Amino acid sequence: MTSIQLILVVIFIVAAVVGYLLINNVPSRLHTPLMSGMNALSGVTIVGALLATAGALSGSNPVVGYIFGTLAIILAMINVAGGFAVTDRMLGMFGRNNQNRDKDD
Amino acid sequence: MQILLNFSTFHILSDGLYYALCVILSLAVLLGLHFMSRVKTAKLGNQVSALAIALGIIITLVKKDILPLWAIYPGMVAGLIIGLRVASKVKMIEMPQLVALLNGIGGAASAIVASFAFLSLHGGSDIFGRLTSLVAVSVGMVTLSGSVVAAGKLHKVLTQKPVILRHHQLYSTVLFFILPLLIVVSLVGNDAGGVIYLSSVVFVSLAFGLVFAIRVGGADMPITISLLNSLSGVAAAIAGFAVTDILLVSIGAIVGASGLFLTRIMCRAMNRSLPDILLGRTSLQGSSVVTPAGQRADGAIEGEQGEGIQVGDPGFATDDETSGPVDVRELISRAKKVIIVPGYGMALAHAQHLVKQLAGKLKSNGADVRYAIHPVAGRMPGHMDVLLIEAGVPFEEVYEMDDINDDFRDADLTIVVGANDVLNPSARNAEGTPIYGMPILNVDECSNVLIFNYDLQPGYSGVENPLYSRKKGVTIIQGDASVTLAELLSNL
């Protein structure tokens, strides 16, 4: 294990713990938008997909690499765009019902 | 990532700056999550997260010098268009299957990313990279097949009933142990055959996800979706280890933690333990013990709360001759404190707008109307809230179980629409039944209960609801809630 890999493990643990604590505060009425928002976030793998595709294009088997890489890009992008957009739509409904009202939880 | 890239590089972003930006973007995602804790700021929170991901993509393109590489853009544009289209078309009742499908898609994308990493690392000395890449492929593929099955069940393309193969337990156990074995073998394996190792891991993982998901029944879906949500994040995070990317690791970890948290909440709300779900010990097996003979075992599984969707014989036929529409009218006009308990049956009957109309009627009579939501009402966490909000119910009228459960005894009238198990008093004392110990709404403490259900069959759990046979203060109106409610409204 290299030092950067060690750092990644630490980042993983810290992000998971902090994330868990923050999610604890999300009221249950927002759990559906929370989950669709998480869908969008798991699309962060698009970063990996872009790098892998670019790498594959200069590799030994660029055609197969490009096909699978593009597939990963499309899938991850659906996740990102679809997830954030549908979450925004849902939270918009919450906002609409909440017009002129300040009461929160 | 350097392993995958041989680009000539002129870095605008220095390593230090790039890493710092990755950490800042991860913090921005956490900030977005923090904003999700209040309804008022939730939309902003979502936008902050979206901006963070967008910036994450941009700094990666710049840092790795692939901004001018045109070949990556068609895929991005295609995904963007498909994603936005789906998001604008989907109906709120379909949210569970959309989320399930997106979980699977995310898992698949991470698995492909990890596959690239594995193939480039295979036979090399980077054991950590090789291990994590294969684990990410495996988790991603389990997520994919599990999610596709779950989405199919939710969308009613596949049966909602748990499908139990002969020797099901054996299959899942064997697959579960073969997976780590395969991964170890491919780690010690020699340089040749990377594709073979990879495809066998892919195959076994897909099979495991399939075997796991087909035996999950309709009512266990909230738990299953939460779990798959978690796995899609875990897959991204582990893929991030394999390709050494901070953003993937940190944000994947956040998603994984979130899914795990929701899974725990759902398990608690259904009185189920996570290992039970993982090993497929669903409530069905319990229900076969307690479902009295001659009842529709299939139908009871169909909907979690014994609600129906078919249009049957509506009307106001009740089991008690004395309680007819007149009583109901009087009940409604007299009630001053009303609690409405909506279940998934309401959503299936598309009756939420009628429920809201009924609430309006009650309010115009001077009644105080509130909604009580059980944590597992619907097919995913928070689903019922979204359906009510979509129907235009102000969210301050919607209460979570713990906030309203003590108020049933003071209420004049409780109206149940398409819910059964979540208010079944047997949960308190019927030891040995699947719902024993499950927290329930204290509807039975209310002096007057009006129930709109498709029929009087036990709910998903298969446990009879003693409330249905209570003679005093319980009025049951059978039939499709959209028909019976409309009829009631026209009579008022």
Chai-1 contact restraints between the chains, C-beta under 6 A:
chainA,res_idxA,chainB,res_idxB,connection_type,confidence,min_distance_angstrom,max_distance_angstrom,comment,restraint_id
A,M1,B,F128,contact,1.0,0.0,6.0,A-B,restraint_1
A,I4,B,T244,contact,1.0,0.0,6.0,A-B,restraint_2
A,Q5,B,F128,contact,1.0,0.0,6.0,A-B,restraint_3
A,L8,B,F241,contact,1.0,0.0,6.0,A-B,restraint_4
A,L8,B,V249,contact,1.0,0.0,6.0,A-B,restraint_5
A,I11,B,V249,contact,1.0,0.0,6.0,A-B,restraint_6
A,I11,B,S250,contact,1.0,0.0,6.0,A-B,restraint_7
A,F12,B,A237,contact,1.0,0.0,6.0,A-B,restraint_8
A,F12,B,V249,contact,1.0,0.0,6.0,A-B,restraint_9
A,F12,B,A253,contact,1.0,0.0,6.0,A-B,restraint_10
A,A15,B,S250,contact,1.0,0.0,6.0,A-B,restraint_11
A,A15,B,A253,contact,1.0,0.0,6.0,A-B,restraint_12
A,A15,B,I254,contact,1.0,0.0,6.0,A-B,restraint_13
A,A16,B,A253,contact,1.0,0.0,6.0,A-B,restraint_14
A,A16,B,A257,contact,1.0,0.0,6.0,A-B,restraint_15
A,V18,B,L30,contact,1.0,0.0,6.0,A-B,restraint_16
A,G19,B,I254,contact,1.0,0.0,6.0,A-B,restraint_17
A,G19,B,A257,contact,1.0,0.0,6.0,A-B,restraint_18
A,Y20,B,A257,contact,1.0,0.0,6.0,A-B,restraint_19
A,Y20,B,F261,contact,1.0,0.0,6.0,A-B,restraint_20
A,L22,B,L33,contact,1.0,0.0,6.0,A-B,restraint_21
A,L22,B,H34,contact,1.0,0.0,6.0,A-B,restraint_22
A,I23,B,S258,contact,1.0,0.0,6.0,A-B,restraint_23
A,I23,B,F261,contact,1.0,0.0,6.0,A-B,restraint_24
A,N25,B,S37,contact,1.0,0.0,6.0,A-B,restraint_25
A,V26,B,M36,contact,1.0,0.0,6.0,A-B,restraint_26
A,V26,B,S37,contact,1.0,0.0,6.0,A-B,restraint_27
A,S28,B,G382,contact,1.0,0.0,6.0,A-B,restraint_28
A,S28,B,E400,contact,1.0,0.0,6.0,A-B,restraint_29
A,R29,B,G382,contact,1.0,0.0,6.0,A-B,restraint_30
A,R29,B,D385,contact,1.0,0.0,6.0,A-B,restraint_31
A,L30,B,A42,contact,1.0,0.0,6.0,A-B,restraint_32
A,H31,B,P381,contact,1.0,0.0,6.0,A-B,restraint_33
A,H31,B,G382,contact,1.0,0.0,6.0,A-B,restraint_34
A,T32,B,M95,contact,1.0,0.0,6.0,A-B,restraint_35
A,T32,B,G382,contact,1.0,0.0,6.0,A-B,restraint_36
A,T32,B,H383,contact,1.0,0.0,6.0,A-B,restraint_37
A,T32,B,V386,contact,1.0,0.0,6.0,A-B,restraint_38
A,L34,B,M36,contact,1.0,0.0,6.0,A-B,restraint_39
A,M35,B,V99,contact,1.0,0.0,6.0,A-B,restraint_40
A,M35,B,N229,contact,1.0,0.0,6.0,A-B,restraint_41
A,S36,B,V99,contact,1.0,0.0,6.0,A-B,restraint_42
A,G37,B,N46,contact,1.0,0.0,6.0,A-B,restraint_43
A,M38,B,N229,contact,1.0,0.0,6.0,A-B,restraint_44
A,M38,B,V255,contact,1.0,0.0,6.0,A-B,restraint_45
A,M38,B,S258,contact,1.0,0.0,6.0,A-B,restraint_46
A,N39,B,V99,contact,1.0,0.0,6.0,A-B,restraint_47
A,N39,B,L102,contact,1.0,0.0,6.0,A-B,restraint_48
A,L41,B,I251,contact,1.0,0.0,6.0,A-B,restraint_49
A,L41,B,V255,contact,1.0,0.0,6.0,A-B,restraint_50
A,S42,B,G106,contact,1.0,0.0,6.0,A-B,restraint_51
A,S42,B,S232,contact,1.0,0.0,6.0,A-B,restraint_52
A,S42,B,G233,contact,1.0,0.0,6.0,A-B,restraint_53
A,S42,B,A236,contact,1.0,0.0,6.0,A-B,restraint_54
A,S42,B,V255,contact,1.0,0.0,6.0,A-B,restraint_55
A,G43,B,G106,contact,1.0,0.0,6.0,A-B,restraint_56
A,V44,B,I53,contact,1.0,0.0,6.0,A-B,restraint_57
A,V44,B,A236,contact,1.0,0.0,6.0,A-B,restraint_58
A,V44,B,L247,contact,1.0,0.0,6.0,A-B,restraint_59
A,V44,B,L248,contact,1.0,0.0,6.0,A-B,restraint_60
A,V44,B,I251,contact,1.0,0.0,6.0,A-B,restraint_61
A,T45,B,A109,contact,1.0,0.0,6.0,A-B,restraint_62
A,T45,B,S110,contact,1.0,0.0,6.0,A-B,restraint_63
A,T45,B,V113,contact,1.0,0.0,6.0,A-B,restraint_64
A,T45,B,A236,contact,1.0,0.0,6.0,A-B,restraint_65
A,V47,B,G56,contact,1.0,0.0,6.0,A-B,restraint_66
A,V47,B,T60,contact,1.0,0.0,6.0,A-B,restraint_67
A,V47,B,L247,contact,1.0,0.0,6.0,A-B,restraint_68
A,G48,B,V113,contact,1.0,0.0,6.0,A-B,restraint_69
A,G48,B,A239,contact,1.0,0.0,6.0,A-B,restraint_70
A,G48,B,V243,contact,1.0,0.0,6.0,A-B,restraint_71
A,G48,B,D245,contact,1.0,0.0,6.0,A-B,restraint_72
A,G48,B,L248,contact,1.0,0.0,6.0,A-B,restraint_73
A,A49,B,A109,contact,1.0,0.0,6.0,A-B,restraint_74
A,A49,B,V113,contact,1.0,0.0,6.0,A-B,restraint_75
A,L50,B,I72,contact,1.0,0.0,6.0,A-B,restraint_76
A,L51,B,M1,contact,1.0,0.0,6.0,A-B,restraint_77
A,L51,B,L4,contact,1.0,0.0,6.0,A-B,restraint_78
A,L51,B,K64,contact,1.0,0.0,6.0,A-B,restraint_79
A,A52,B,V113,contact,1.0,0.0,6.0,A-B,restraint_80
A,A52,B,F116,contact,1.0,0.0,6.0,A-B,restraint_81
A,T53,B,I72,contact,1.0,0.0,6.0,A-B,restraint_82
A,A54,B,I66,contact,1.0,0.0,6.0,A-B,restraint_83
A,A54,B,L69,contact,1.0,0.0,6.0,A-B,restraint_84
A,G55,B,L4,contact,1.0,0.0,6.0,A-B,restraint_85
A,G55,B,L5,contact,1.0,0.0,6.0,A-B,restraint_86
A,S58,B,N6,contact,1.0,0.0,6.0,A-B,restraint_87
A,F68,B,I112,contact,1.0,0.0,6.0,A-B,restraint_88
A,T70,B,G75,contact,1.0,0.0,6.0,A-B,restraint_89
A,A72,B,A109,contact,1.0,0.0,6.0,A-B,restraint_90
A,A72,B,I112,contact,1.0,0.0,6.0,A-B,restraint_91
A,A72,B,V113,contact,1.0,0.0,6.0,A-B,restraint_92
A,I73,B,G75,contact,1.0,0.0,6.0,A-B,restraint_93
A,I73,B,M76,contact,1.0,0.0,6.0,A-B,restraint_94
A,I74,B,G75,contact,1.0,0.0,6.0,A-B,restraint_95
A,I74,B,A78,contact,1.0,0.0,6.0,A-B,restraint_96
A,I74,B,G79,contact,1.0,0.0,6.0,A-B,restraint_97
A,L75,B,I105,contact,1.0,0.0,6.0,A-B,restraint_98
A,L75,B,A108,contact,1.0,0.0,6.0,A-B,restraint_99
A,L75,B,A109,contact,1.0,0.0,6.0,A-B,restraint_100
A,A76,B,A109,contact,1.0,0.0,6.0,A-B,restraint_101
A,M77,B,M76,contact,1.0,0.0,6.0,A-B,restraint_102
A,M77,B,G79,contact,1.0,0.0,6.0,A-B,restraint_103
A,M77,B,L80,contact,1.0,0.0,6.0,A-B,restraint_104
A,I78,B,G79,contact,1.0,0.0,6.0,A-B,restraint_105
A,I78,B,I82,contact,1.0,0.0,6.0,A-B,restraint_106
A,I78,B,G83,contact,1.0,0.0,6.0,A-B,restraint_107
A,I78,B,I105,contact,1.0,0.0,6.0,A-B,restraint_108
A,N79,B,L102,contact,1.0,0.0,6.0,A-B,restraint_109
A,N79,B,I105,contact,1.0,0.0,6.0,A-B,restraint_110
A,N79,B,G106,contact,1.0,0.0,6.0,A-B,restraint_111
A,V80,B,I53,contact,1.0,0.0,6.0,A-B,restraint_112
A,A81,B,L80,contact,1.0,0.0,6.0,A-B,restraint_113
A,A81,B,G83,contact,1.0,0.0,6.0,A-B,restraint_114
A,A81,B,L84,contact,1.0,0.0,6.0,A-B,restraint_115
A,G82,B,G83,contact,1.0,0.0,6.0,A-B,restraint_116
A,G82,B,V86,contact,1.0,0.0,6.0,A-B,restraint_117
A,G82,B,A87,contact,1.0,0.0,6.0,A-B,restraint_118
A,G83,B,L102,contact,1.0,0.0,6.0,A-B,restraint_119
A,F84,B,A50,contact,1.0,0.0,6.0,A-B,restraint_120
A,A85,B,L84,contact,1.0,0.0,6.0,A-B,restraint_121
A,A85,B,A87,contact,1.0,0.0,6.0,A-B,restraint_122
A,V86,B,A87,contact,1.0,0.0,6.0,A-B,restraint_123
A,T87,B,N46,contact,1.0,0.0,6.0,A-B,restraint_124
A,D88,B,N46,contact,1.0,0.0,6.0,A-B,restraint_125
A,M90,B,V386,contact,1.0,0.0,6.0,A-B,restraint_126
A,L91,B,A42,contact,1.0,0.0,6.0,A-B,restraint_127
A,L91,B,K43,contact,1.0,0.0,6.0,A-B,restraint_128
A,L91,B,N46,contact,1.0,0.0,6.0,A-B,restraint_129
A,M93,B,I389,contact,1.0,0.0,6.0,A-B,restraint_130
A,M93,B,E390,contact,1.0,0.0,6.0,A-B,restraint_131
A,F94,B,V39,contact,1.0,0.0,6.0,A-B,restraint_132
A,F94,B,I389,contact,1.0,0.0,6.0,A-B,restraint_133
A,G95,B,K43,contact,1.0,0.0,6.0,A-B,restraint_134
A,N97,B,I389,contact,1.0,0.0,6.0,A-B,restraint_135
A,N97,B,P394,contact,1.0,0.0,6.0,A-B,restraint_136
A,N97,B,F395,contact,1.0,0.0,6.0,A-B,restraint_137
A,K103,B,E396,contact,1.0,0.0,6.0,A-B,restraint_138
A,D104,B,R38,contact,1.0,0.0,6.0,A-B,restraint_139
A,D104,B,V39,contact,1.0,0.0,6.0,A-B,restraint_140
A,D104,B,K40,contact,1.0,0.0,6.0,A-B,restraint_141
